[in-house]
Amino acid sequence: MDLHKPPAEPAQQQLAQHQSAHQRPARQSPEGQTPEGCLVVAIRLPVRIVVLVLVVPVRMVWDALVVAGRFLKDTVLRPVGRALGWVARAVFVWPFIGLWRYVVVPLGRALAWLGNVLVVVPLGWLHRHVLTPLGHALVWLARGIGSVLALLMTGMYTALAWLVRYLVVVPAVWLYTWVLAPVGRAVAWCAKGLVRGVVLLATGLGVALYWILRVLFVLPALALWRWVLVPVWRFLAVVGREVGEALGHAWRVAGRISLAVGRALGTLFRWILVEPVRWFHRAVLTPVGHAVRDAVLRPAAEAARSVGRATRLALASARESARQARADFRRMLFGEPERAEAVDGREPLGLEARTLDSSTTALTKD
């Protein structure tokens, strides 16, 4: 416990803090939102109650449909889909793969080889030995003719240029300088004066029309928006927001209720049907199955294995007898086959192999 009291603040500092507290704006709620009005609070509770009553049956039906859909997907749709996929592959995919791999691809390669031999190679030979020399000859001939035509055209172009200059260009320049330019300047001055008058007239009409539209339409529309539509929109926004929040809250609450009801129904189903079936399987079917397996199935399996072994031995002896009979028949017809002499693949023993200890090399020879 602190026994020392803080020193008293001066009167001027207390007065300044009191004034700043009065001038400070109102604090917002911890979530950063302004305090809600009585209209919002009055709308929220009845809306949430009505929405909860309407949403709980819908949520329970939705959860039941989800559970049924998952069970149907796991037990029916997925195996059927796998079977249909396998059938589709066996009926459509594998035949087309075999047709492509063993018919279309070899046929395409054969056609490509034939096209290369019958078309590409002859065309290449024709291009190299016929068309290329003929093209070179035509190019040389065209160059000669072009040179002659160029000489002729140069003279004609010079004469034509002189005629055009003195018969067309010079008269056109004189006409533009002394006739068209003065007329164009006069027309431009008249057009500028007309445009200025039209602009002044349009400006006066625009100002008058602006004030007429502002007084007749803009100001009434602005008053309607500010004093009628904005308050109505704010009220509708509050109602819509509260309805949306009520729907979300009701959907979550209905989910919890539906989960509790589903767990209760699952527990009841387990104790009424699943546990008796499990007890019957464990206490009745399992001992009966073990007894049938030990008394019937195992002896039958042993007898079947014994019969299979005897059958395999009989078949093996029959195959050996048939093989021996074929060998005897072949010897009787063709005689004994000649036996190849065994050849020793090792080095001869008469000559010693060259080793590091021997003195048969050129450096260690005596």
C-alpha positions in Angstrom: 0.0 0.0 0.0 1.4 3.4 -1.0 1.4 5.7 2.0 2.7 8.7 0.1 0.0 10.9 -1.6 0.8 12.5 -4.9 1.2 16.3 -4.8 -1.9 18.3 -5.5 -2.1 19.7 -9.1 -2.4 23.4 -9.6 -5.8 24.9 -10.2 -4.9 26.2 -13.6 -3.9 22.6 -14.8 -7.1 21.1 -13.4 -9.2 23.8 -15.2 -7.3 23.1 -18.5 -7.9 19.4 -18.2 -11.6 20.0 -17.5 -12.0 22.2 -20.6 -10.2 19.7 -22.8 -12.4 16.9 -21.6 -15.5 18.9 -22.6 -14.0 19.7 -26.0 -12.9 16.1 -26.7 -15.2 14.1 -29.0 -17.2 11.2 -27.7 -15.3 7.9 -27.5 -16.3 5.1 -29.7 -17.1 1.6 -28.6 -14.2 -0.9 -28.2 -14.9 -2.4 -31.6 -14.4 1.0 -33.3 -18.1 1.6 -34.0 -20.4 4.4 -32.8 -23.0 3.6 -30.1 -26.2 2.1 -31.6 -29.5 3.9 -31.3 -32.7 2.8 -29.8 -34.2 2.1 -33.3 -31.5 -0.5 -34.0 -31.9 -2.2 -30.7 -35.7 -2.3 -31.1 -35.5 -3.8 -34.5 -32.8 -6.4 -33.7 -34.5 -8.7 -31.1 -37.9 -9.4 -32.9 -36.1 -9.8 -36.2 -33.7 -12.4 -34.7 -36.5 -14.3 -33.1 -38.6 -14.5 -36.3 -35.6 -15.4 -38.4 -34.5 -18.1 -35.9 -38.0 -19.7 -36.0 -37.9 -19.7 -39.8 -34.3 -20.9 -40.3 -34.1 -23.8 -37.8 -36.3 -26.2 -40.0 -34.4 -25.2 -43.1 -31.0 -25.8 -41.5 -32.2 -29.2 -40.2 -33.5 -30.2 -43.6 -30.2 -29.0 -45.2 -28.1 -31.0 -42.7 -30.2 -34.1 -43.4 -29.8 -33.7 -47.1 -26.0 -33.2 -46.7 -25.7 -36.5 -44.7 -27.9 -38.4 -47.1 -25.9 -37.0 -50.1 -22.5 -38.0 -48.5 -23.9 -41.5 -47.7 -25.2 -41.9 -51.3 -21.9 -40.7 -52.8 -19.8 -43.1 -50.7 -22.0 -46.1 -51.1 -23.5 -45.8 -54.6 -22.2 -43.0 -56.8 -18.5 -43.5 -56.3 -18.5 -47.3 -57.0 -20.9 -46.8 -60.0 -18.7 -44.0 -61.3 -15.6 -46.2 -61.0 -17.3 -49.0 -62.8 -18.6 -46.7 -65.5 -15.1 -45.2 -65.9 -13.6 -48.7 -66.3 -16.3 -49.7 -68.9 -15.8 -46.4 -70.8 -12.0 -47.0 -70.9 -12.5 -50.6 -72.0 -15.1 -49.7 -74.7 -13.8 -46.3 -76.0 -10.2 -45.5 -74.9 -8.4 -48.8 -75.2 -9.7 -49.7 -78.8 -8.8 -46.2 -80.0 -5.3 -46.5 -78.4 -4.8 -49.9 -80.1 -6.1 -48.5 -83.4 -3.8 -45.5 -83.2 -0.7 -47.5 -82.1 -1.0 -50.5 -84.3 -2.8 -49.2 -87.4 -2.7 -45.4 -87.8 0.9 -44.8 -86.8 2.4 -47.6 -89.1 0.1 -46.6 -91.9 1.1 -42.9 -91.5 4.8 -43.9 -91.6 4.3 -46.0 -94.7 2.4 -43.1 -96.4 5.2 -40.7 -95.4 7.8 -42.9 -96.8 5.9 -43.3 -100.1 5.3 -39.6 -100.3 9.0 -38.9 -99.8 10.0 -41.5 -102.5 7.2 -40.7 -105.0 6.8 -36.9 -104.6 9.6 -35.2 -102.6 12.6 -36.8 -104.2 11.3 -36.3 -107.9 10.3 -32.7 -107.1 13.7 -32.0 -105.6 15.5 -33.4 -108.6 13.2 -31.4 -110.9 13.9 -28.2 -109.0 17.7 -28.7 -108.9 18.2 -29.8 -112.5 15.4 -28.2 -114.5 13.7 -25.3 -112.8 16.9 -23.7 -111.3 18.8 -23.5 -114.6 15.6 -22.3 -116.4 15.1 -19.6 -113.8 18.7 -18.4 -114.1 18.3 -18.1 -117.9 15.0 -16.2 -117.5 16.6 -13.8 -115.0 19.5 -13.1 -117.3 17.1 -12.4 -120.2 14.9 -10.2 -118.0 18.0 -8.2 -116.9 18.9 -7.5 -120.6 15.4 -6.4 -121.5 15.2 -4.2 -118.4 18.5 -2.5 -119.2 17.1 -1.6 -122.7 13.8 -0.4 -121.3 15.5 1.7 -118.7 17.5 3.6 -121.4 14.3 4.2 -123.3 12.3 5.3 -120.3 15.0 7.7 -119.1 14.7 9.8 -122.3 10.9 9.7 -122.2 10.8 10.7 -118.5 13.0 13.7 -119.2 10.8 15.0 -122.0 7.6 14.4 -120.1 9.0 16.2 -117.0 9.8 19.3 -119.1 6.4 19.3 -120.7 4.6 18.9 -117.3 6.7 21.7 -115.7 5.9 24.3 -118.4 2.4 23.2 -119.2 1.0 22.3 -115.8 3.2 23.4 -112.8 4.0 27.0 -113.8 0.3 27.9 -114.7 -0.9 26.2 -111.5 1.6 28.2 -109.3 0.5 31.5 -111.0 -3.2 30.6 -110.5 -2.6 29.8 -106.8 -0.5 32.9 -106.1 -2.7 35.5 -107.8 -6.2 34.1 -107.6 -6.8 31.3 -105.1 -4.8 32.7 -102.2 -6.5 36.1 -102.0 -10.0 34.5 -102.4 -9.1 32.0 -99.6 -8.0 34.8 -97.2 -11.3 36.7 -97.7 -13.4 33.5 -97.1 -11.4 32.7 -94.0 -11.9 36.2 -92.5 -15.7 35.9 -93.2 -15.8 32.5 -91.6 -14.0 33.7 -88.4 -16.5 36.5 -87.9 -19.4 34.1 -88.4 -17.9 31.6 -85.9 -17.4 34.3 -83.3 -21.1 35.4 -83.6 -22.3 31.8 -83.3 -20.1 31.2 -80.2 -21.4 34.3 -78.4 -25.0 33.3 -79.2 -24.4 29.7 -78.0 -22.8 30.9 -74.8 -25.8 33.1 -73.9 -28.2 30.3 -74.6 -26.1 27.8 -72.6 -26.1 30.1 -69.5 -29.8 30.7 -69.7 -30.5 27.0 -70.1 -28.2 26.1 -67.2 -30.0 28.4 -64.8 -33.4 27.1 -66.0 -32.4 23.5 -65.5 -30.8 24.2 -62.1 -33.9 26.0 -60.8 -36.4 23.5 -62.2 -34.7 20.2 -61.8 -31.4 20.2 -59.9 -32.4 22.0 -56.8 -35.7 20.0 -56.3 -33.8 16.7 -57.0 -31.1 17.7 -54.5 -33.7 18.5 -51.8 -35.5 15.2 -52.5 -32.2 13.3 -52.2 -31.1 15.1 -49.0 -34.4 15.2 -47.1 -36.3 12.1 -48.3 -34.1 9.4 -50.0 -31.1 9.6 -47.7 -33.1 9.1 -44.5 -35.2 6.3 -46.1 -32.0 4.7 -47.4 -30.4 4.8 -44.0 -33.5 3.2 -42.4 -33.5 0.5 -45.0 -29.8 -0.1 -44.6 -30.2 -0.5 -40.8 -33.1 -3.0 -41.4 -31.2 -4.9 -44.1 -28.0 -5.1 -41.9 -30.0 -6.3 -38.9 -31.8 -8.9 -41.1 -28.5 -10.1 -42.5 -26.9 -10.4 -39.0 -30.0 -12.1 -37.8 -29.8 -14.6 -40.6 -26.2 -15.4 -39.9 -26.8 -15.7 -36.1 -29.9 -17.9 -36.7 -28.0 -20.1 -39.2 -25.3 -20.7 -36.6 -27.7 -21.4 -33.8 -29.8 -23.7 -36.1 -26.6 -25.5 -37.0 -25.9 -26.2 -33.3 -29.5 -27.3 -32.8 -29.4 -29.5 -35.9 -26.1 -31.0 -34.6 -27.5 -31.8 -31.2 -30.6 -33.4 -32.9 -28.5 -35.4 -35.3 -26.3 -36.7 -32.4 -29.4 -37.6 -30.4 -30.9 -39.5 -33.4 -27.5 -41.1 -34.1 -27.2 -42.3 -30.5 -30.8 -43.6 -30.6 -30.2 -45.4 -34.0 -27.0 -46.9 -32.6 -28.7 -48.3 -29.4 -31.8 -49.5 -31.3 -30.2 -51.1 -34.4 -26.4 -51.0 -34.5 -25.6 -52.4 -31.0 -28.1 -55.3 -31.3 -26.7 -56.2 -34.8 -23.2 -56.0 -33.4 -24.0 -58.2 -30.4 -25.8 -60.7 -32.7 -22.7 -60.7 -35.0 -20.3 -61.1 -32.1 -22.3 -63.6 -30.0 -24.0 -65.7 -32.7 -22.6 -65.3 -36.2 -18.9 -65.3 -35.3 -19.0 -68.7 -33.3 -21.2 -70.3 -36.0 -18.8 -69.1 -38.7 -15.8 -70.4 -36.8 -17.5 -73.7 -36.3 -18.4 -74.0 -40.0 -14.8 -73.0 -40.9 -13.3 -75.6 -38.6 -15.8 -78.4 -39.3 -16.5 -77.9 -43.0 -14.4 -75.4 -44.9 -10.9 -76.4 -43.7 -11.4 -80.2 -44.4 -12.9 -79.3 -47.8 -9.9 -77.1 -48.5 -7.4 -79.8 -47.5 -9.2 -82.3 -49.7 -9.2 -79.9 -52.6 -5.4 -79.2 -52.1 -4.7 -83.0 -52.0 -6.7 -83.5 -55.2 -4.8 -80.6 -56.8 -1.4 -82.1 -55.8 -2.4 -85.5 -57.1 -3.6 -83.9 -60.3 -0.4 -81.9 -60.8 1.8 -85.0 -60.1 -0.3 -87.0 -62.7 0.0 -84.3 -65.2 3.8 -84.0 -64.6 4.3 -87.7 -65.1 2.1 -87.7 -68.2 4.2 -84.8 -69.6 7.5 -86.6 -68.8 6.2 -89.8 -70.5 5.2 -87.8 -73.6 8.6 -86.1 -73.7 10.4 -89.5 -73.4 8.2 -91.0 -76.1 9.0 -88.1 -78.5 12.7 -88.4 -77.7 12.6 -92.2 -78.4 10.6 -91.6 -81.7 13.2 -89.0 -82.8 16.1 -91.3 -82.1 14.3 -94.1 -83.9 13.9 -91.9 -87.0 17.1 -89.9 -87.1 19.5 -91.7 -84.8 21.6 -90.5 -82.0 22.6 -86.8 -82.4 26.3 -86.1 -82.7 27.9 -84.9 -79.5 30.2 -81.9 -79.8 33.7 -82.3 -78.4 34.4 -80.2 -75.3 36.9 -77.5 -76.0 39.0 -76.2 -73.1 39.1 -72.5 -73.2 42.0 -72.1 -70.9 45.6 -71.2 -71.9 47.8 -74.1 -73.1 50.0 -75.7 -70.4 53.1 -76.2 -72.5 53.9 -72.4 -72.6 54.0 -70.4 -69.5 51.9 -67.3 -69.4 53.7 -64.0 -69.2 53.9 -62.7 -65.7 55.8 -60.1 -63.8 58.2 -62.7 -62.4 59.1 -64.2 -65.8 62.0 -62.8 -67.8 60.5 -63.0 -71.3 60.2 -59.2 -71.8 62.7 -57.1 -73.7 63.8 -55.3 -70.5 64.4 -58.3 -68.3 65.6 -60.8 -70.9 69.1 -62.4 -70.2 
